[in-house]
């Protein structure tokens, strides 16, 4: 046999081995897809926010629970998982911008309270900045605070 024929045979053998490896990888991927379809991730809660439906899965809840330093109720864990999901869809914000957004939100609330003849005491402001949900701040402000807290922990 001449040299070119021998090189062609070797080249074809190498190509056949590559195709066999690729076929094995495809079989593994197909098996994983079939397993995923057979055992879909359990959805534990769905939330309607605006025109969007957001599903919180068992995996999302377990990921949040793993990060907690002390036990929390299932409802709280689901809410935090929702905050993380919402934060994933938010555009990336620089820390300076994030701080300014938070200060603008607090300032808007302060102006609203003053317009109604009230005022904010230091304890309320500190509770807001800590993310204390027992604060007397309106629910919309607290919800925004949860999302901002989730953004800062990404």
N, C-alpha and C positions, 0 to 999 in steps of 0.2 A: 504494500500500500504506500501510496505517496504521502508526503507530509501534509498537504492541504486537506486531503480526505480525513486523515487522523485528527487534525485540528477541528474540522467540521463536526466529527463525531463527538469529540470532547466538549465542544461548544453546545451541541444539542443535549448532551448528558447534563451539563451544568444548568441549562435552561429548564430541563425537565425537573431537576431537583428544586429549583427556585419555584416552579409552578406547584410542585407538591407541597412545599412549605406554605405557599400562599393559600392553597386549598385547605390545608390543616388550620391555618389562622381563620379563614372564613368559616370553617366548621365550628371552631370555638366561639366565634362571634355569634353565629346563628344559634348555638346552644344557649348562650347567655341571653339573647333576645327572647328566646322561647321561655326560659326560666323567668325573665322579667314579666313577660306577658301572663304567665301562669300565676305569678304572685305579685300583682300590682301593689304599689305602696298604698297603705291605708290612709285615706283622708279623714282627719279627725274633726275638722271644722272648715267651714267656708264662710267668707265674709264678702259682702257687697259694698264696695267702696267706689262711689261715683258710678261709672258705667262698667266697672271691672269686677269680676268675681275672682277672689284670691282664695286658693285652697291651702290649708295648713296640713301637712302630712305628719304621720307618726314620726318619721325621720326628723322633720323640723322640730317637733316637740322634744324629742330625745336629745337633739343637739343643744337646745336651750337648757334642758334639765342638766346636762353634763357640765355646763358652764356655771350653773348656780352654786353659790357657796352655802346656801341653806335651803331647806325644803320650802316650796311654794305650792299654792293650790293649782289644780289643773287649769283652771280658768286663767290665772295669772301667767302660767307658762305658755298657754296658747296665745295670749295677747302679746307676750314678748316675742314669740315666734312670728306672729303677724307683723310686729314692728320691724323685725329683721328682714322679712320678705319685702316690706315696703321700702326699707332702706336700700335693699339690693337694686331697686329700680330707680332710685334717686341719682341724679348726676353727682359726680364726685365734687366735693366742696373742700376747699382749702380750710385749714383751721381758723385763719383770720376771718374768712367769709362766714364760716359757721358761727363764730362768736358774734359777728355783726348781725347775722340773722336772728340769733337768740336775743341779743340786746334790742333789736328793732321790735321783736315780738313782745318783749317785756315792756318796752316803752309804749307801744300801741295799747297794751292792756292798762298801763298806768294812766294814760290819757283818757281812756274809756271810764275808768273808775273815778278820776277827778271830774270828768264831765257829769257824772252821776252824783257828785257831791261827796264822794268817799275818798279814801286814800289807801295806800299800801304800807304796811309796816315792814320792818326789816325781817321779821320772822317769816312772813309770807313770801318775800322775795328769796330768802335763803331756802325755804322749802321748795319753791319752784326750781331753783337752780340745782338742788339735790335730786329733783325728780320725785319728790314726795307726793304721792297721789292723794294724801289726806289734806293737802293744801286746799284753801278756799278759792283758789283760782278756777276760772271756768274750765269745763271739760275740754273745750277746743284747744285751750292753751296747754293743758296737761297732755292731751293726745300728741300735740306737736312736740312737746318736751320728750315724750317717749321715743318718737321717731328720731329726734336730734340725738338722744342718748344712744340709740341703736346705730346711728351714723358714726358716732365717735368711737364705737367699739369695733368697727369693721377692721 
